[in-house]
Amino acid sequence: MVFSLLDELQQSLRERADAGLLRRRRTLATPQGALVEVDGLQLVNFCSNDYLGLAAHPDLIAAAQAGAARWGVGSGAAHLVAGHFVAHEAFEQAFAAFVGRPAALSFATGYLANLAVVTALVGRGDAVFADKLNHASLNDAVVLSRADFKRFAHNDLVQLERLLAESTARRKLIVVDAVFSMDGDLAPLAEMLALAERYDALLYVDDAHGFGVLGDGRGTLAELGLQSPRLIQLATLGKAAGLGGAMVAAEPVLIDWLVNAARPYIYTTAAPPLLAQAGLASLRLITEGAGLRDTLRRHVAAFRGAMQACGAQLLDSATPIQPILVQDNQRALALSDALRERGYWVAAIRPPTVPTPRLRVCFSAAHSDEQVAGLCATLQELLRA
Ligand SMILES: *Cc1c(COP(=O)(O)O)cnc(C)c1O
């Protein structure tokens, strides 16, 4: 039995390899940054979500070191047992104040936060309304919640409204990525909030890619000027914030409910308090990061100009996530390989992560203008070939 199962897995891996869908990890021998050493190669890195270049910032390193000296390394327990520290409290309060909400709750990862929020708010007899391009962690959360899973086509407000109007569910929760992680475009959040009000739903916004980047760093809701007690905001901290972990900001009663009822919050060890201490430093860098965000916008504009000039198939994205659609998986892999040979690291993203294969180019304020120009020139040459 065990051995036939192993044979089956081997066969499945072979099939994936034949379809150009095998995944493997590449190993970094340097800190995250614009220039990294990967599997023995020096590459200019256009793969990471370290949008502001903070992952190895000296202030964060110093704060993490000070945090380790002050609090040790491990938290030792879950938040409700003995793992909740002064550092976590201070970071939650500072985060809530920064994004302009009354309360916030910290999580060890964004994936866990999504599982926690959705499963604590809805269950059997309730309904979740979700964009088809939402992040996998949100989809997993809905399945775990056992609520009815109503998916609408990407950014399709007409279909969303129809689903809301038809629904007889007791509780309704709309769930969307604020910035779509593989496409870089935004959800129409103002219109969605209006629908949430009309149909008495809550709106949960996963701002993994907007926090730190949009709205002067406060995220997509701040960018769009949206405020409402119906809004629940997730910021993940492993991307622009340069840390790891996540924060959920919402009304105090909702935060209290999560602490009491969200199993993915309750039954896991708290993140090391040194990370919360580094989080306070990260909030300062994000607050003072207007220049970093200007640099990021300059890189995105230069890239889009150069790619439009050579007829590359871009998506409608103004964020640091800039996909180039290509005809098939093999072409995506071949382009990614050719870029690597020329010193550039760009991910080929394929099904099932996305419906259509693409190169996903991610910009960081850590990139120099020369690095961006070099990527553009190399891509222009490769795409013409
Ligand atoms: C990265 C990401 C997550 C998961 O956050 P982690 O902290 O990496 O677990 C959730 N949602 C979206 C949209 C993401 O891009």
The ligand as a Gaussian input file, in Angstrom:
#p B3LYP/6-31G(d) Opt

LIG

0 1
 C        1.364000      36.500000       0.559000
 C       -0.110000      36.571000       0.645000
 C       -0.803000      36.018000       1.719000
 C       -0.148000      35.168000       2.766000
 O        0.611000      35.921000       3.643000
 P        1.831000      35.213000       4.387000
 O        2.174000      36.149000       5.481000
 O        2.892000      35.065000       3.369000
 O        1.329000      33.895000       4.892000
 C       -2.164000      36.226000       1.797000
 N       -2.813000      36.914000       0.847000
 C       -2.188000      37.421000      -0.229000
 C       -2.956000      38.165000      -1.258000
 C       -0.806000      37.255000      -0.369000
 O       -0.186000      37.726000      -1.438000

